[in-house]
Amino acid sequence: QVQLVESGGGLVQAGGSLRLSCAASGRAFITYTMGWFRQAPGKEREFVACIRWSDTYYADSVKGRFTISRDNAKNTIYLQMNTLKPEDTAVYYCAAEPYYSTQPGNYDYWGQGTQVTVSS
């Protein structure tokens, strides 16, 4: 069982930066693929980035602007978001799954989400 709690969302102007955190409980944290997803109003939940051990993968829309990382000692993952755009506005979710996937349906555990709003 894994419990996830996100933090770090907020309101930022276009071009600005935010860092999201996701604190995980559970001894198996290190073995899970950890992912970030986002969902804008009226849209489906979409993949943003994931990390498994030190391997990372990004959606094309955020590549070069966002960086996912993990601190296994703190059972925490991060999403550093730079050069934010209004289209990045969404609720951002942290999720965990035991394999390596970009599909939200394959993730077993989800946080409650944190709102990110980018003003133009």
LINRAPE-V335613 format. One record per pair of residues at least 24 apart in sequence whose ideal C-beta (glycine too) atoms are under 10 Angstrom apart, sorted by the first residue. I is the first residue (numbers start at 1). J is the second residue. If there is no record, write none. Layout:
[[I & J] [I & J]]
//
This chain:
[[1 & 25] [1 & 26] [1 & 27] [1 & 28] [1 & 108] [1 & 109] [2 & 26] [2 & 27] [2 & 28] [2 & 29] [2 & 32] [2 & 34] [2 & 75] [2 & 95] [2 & 96] [2 & 97] [2 & 98] [2 & 108] [2 & 109] [2 & 110] [2 & 111] [3 & 96] [3 & 109] [3 & 110] [3 & 111] [4 & 29] [4 & 34] [4 & 75] [4 & 77] [4 & 93] [4 & 94] [4 & 95] [4 & 96] [4 & 109] [4 & 110] [4 & 111] [4 & 112] [5 & 76] [5 & 94] [5 & 111] [5 & 112] [5 & 114] [6 & 36] [6 & 77] [6 & 79] [6 & 91] [6 & 92] [6 & 93] [6 & 94] [6 & 110] [6 & 111] [6 & 112] [6 & 113] [6 & 114] [6 & 115] [7 & 76] [7 & 94] [7 & 111] [7 & 114] [8 & 78] [8 & 79] [8 & 80] [8 & 81] [8 & 92] [8 & 114] [8 & 116] [9 & 90] [9 & 91] [9 & 92] [9 & 113] [9 & 114] [9 & 115] [9 & 116] [9 & 117] [10 & 114] [10 & 115] [10 & 116] [10 & 117] [10 & 118] [11 & 89] [11 & 115] [11 & 116] [11 & 117] [11 & 118] [11 & 119] [12 & 81] [12 & 84] [12 & 88] [12 & 89] [12 & 116] [12 & 117] [12 & 118] [12 & 119] [13 & 84] [13 & 86] [13 & 118] [13 & 119] [13 & 120] [14 & 83] [14 & 84] [14 & 85] [14 & 86] [14 & 87] [14 & 88] [14 & 118] [14 & 119] [14 & 120] [15 & 82] [15 & 83] [15 & 84] [15 & 85] [15 & 118] [15 & 120] [16 & 81] [16 & 82] [16 & 83] [16 & 84] [16 & 118] [16 & 119] [17 & 65] [17 & 80] [17 & 81] [17 & 82] [17 & 83] [17 & 84] [18 & 79] [18 & 80] [18 & 81] [18 & 82] [18 & 84] [18 & 88] [18 & 92] [18 & 114] [18 & 116] [18 & 117] [18 & 118] [19 & 67] [19 & 69] [19 & 78] [19 & 79] [19 & 80] [19 & 81] [19 & 82] [20 & 48] [20 & 66] [20 & 68] [20 & 77] [20 & 78] [20 & 79] [20 & 80] [20 & 81] [20 & 92] [20 & 93] [20 & 94] [20 & 111] [20 & 114] [20 & 116] [21 & 71] [21 & 74] [21 & 76] [21 & 77] [21 & 78] [21 & 79] [21 & 94] [21 & 114] [22 & 68] [22 & 70] [22 & 75] [22 & 76] [22 & 77] [22 & 78] [22 & 79] [22 & 92] [22 & 93] [22 & 94] [22 & 95] [22 & 96] [22 & 111] [22 & 114] [23 & 74] [23 & 75] [23 & 76] [23 & 77] [23 & 94] [23 & 111] [24 & 70] [24 & 72] [24 & 74] [24 & 75] [24 & 76] [24 & 77] [24 & 94] [24 & 96] [24 & 109] [24 & 111] [25 & 75] [25 & 109] [26 & 75] [26 & 96] [26 & 109] [27 & 75] [28 & 96] [28 & 98] [29 & 70] [29 & 72] [29 & 74] [29 & 75] [29 & 76] [29 & 77] [29 & 96] [30 & 70] [30 & 72] [30 & 73] [30 & 75] [31 & 96] [31 & 98] [32 & 70] [32 & 77] [32 & 95] [32 & 96] [32 & 97] [32 & 98] [32 & 99] [32 & 100] [32 & 107] [32 & 108] [32 & 109] [33 & 57] [33 & 95] [33 & 96] [33 & 97] [33 & 98] [33 & 99] [33 & 100] [33 & 101] [33 & 102] [33 & 106] [33 & 107] [34 & 68] [34 & 69] [34 & 70] [34 & 76] [34 & 77] [34 & 78] [34 & 79] [34 & 94] [34 & 95] [34 & 96] [34 & 97] [34 & 107] [34 & 109] [35 & 68] [35 & 77] [35 & 79] [35 & 93] [35 & 94] [35 & 95] [35 & 96] [35 & 97] [35 & 100] [35 & 101] [35 & 102] [35 & 103] [35 & 104] [35 & 106] [35 & 107] [35 & 110] [36 & 62] [36 & 66] [36 & 68] [36 & 77] [36 & 78] [36 & 79] [36 & 81] [36 & 92] [36 & 93] [36 & 94] [36 & 95] [36 & 111] [37 & 90] [37 & 91] [37 & 92] [37 & 93] [37 & 94] [37 & 95] [37 & 102] [37 & 103] [37 & 104] [37 & 107] [37 & 110] [37 & 111] [37 & 113] [38 & 62] [38 & 79] [38 & 88] [38 & 89] [38 & 90] [38 & 91] [38 & 92] [38 & 93] [38 & 113] [38 & 114] [38 & 116] [39 & 90] [39 & 91] [39 & 92] [39 & 93] [39 & 104] [39 & 113] [40 & 87] [40 & 88] [40 & 89] [40 & 90] [40 & 91] [40 & 116] [41 & 89] [41 & 90] [41 & 91] [43 & 90] [44 & 104] [45 & 90] [45 & 91] [45 & 93] [45 & 95] [45 & 104] [45 & 105] [45 & 107] [45 & 110] [45 & 113] [46 & 90] [46 & 102] [46 & 104] [47 & 95] [47 & 101] [47 & 102] [47 & 103] [47 & 104] [47 & 107] [48 & 79] [48 & 81] [48 & 88] [48 & 90] [48 & 92] [48 & 93] [48 & 102] [49 & 77] [49 & 79] [49 & 81] [49 & 102] [50 & 77] [50 & 95] [50 & 96] [50 & 97] [50 & 100] [50 & 101] [50 & 102] [50 & 107] [51 & 77] [51 & 78] [51 & 79] [51 & 100] [52 & 97] [52 & 98] [52 & 99] [52 & 100] [52 & 101] [53 & 100] [55 & 100] [57 & 100] [57 & 101] [57 & 102] [58 & 102] [59 & 102] [61 & 85] [61 & 87] [61 & 88] [62 & 88] [79 & 114] [79 & 116] [81 & 116] [81 & 118] [84 & 116] [84 & 117] [84 & 118] [84 & 119] [85 & 118] [85 & 120] [86 & 117] [86 & 118] [86 & 119] [86 & 120] [87 & 118] [87 & 120] [88 & 116] [88 & 117] [88 & 118] [89 & 115] [89 & 116] [89 & 117] [89 & 118] [89 & 119] [89 & 120] [90 & 114] [90 & 115] [90 & 116] [90 & 117] [90 & 118] [91 & 115] [91 & 116] [91 & 117] [92 & 116]]
//
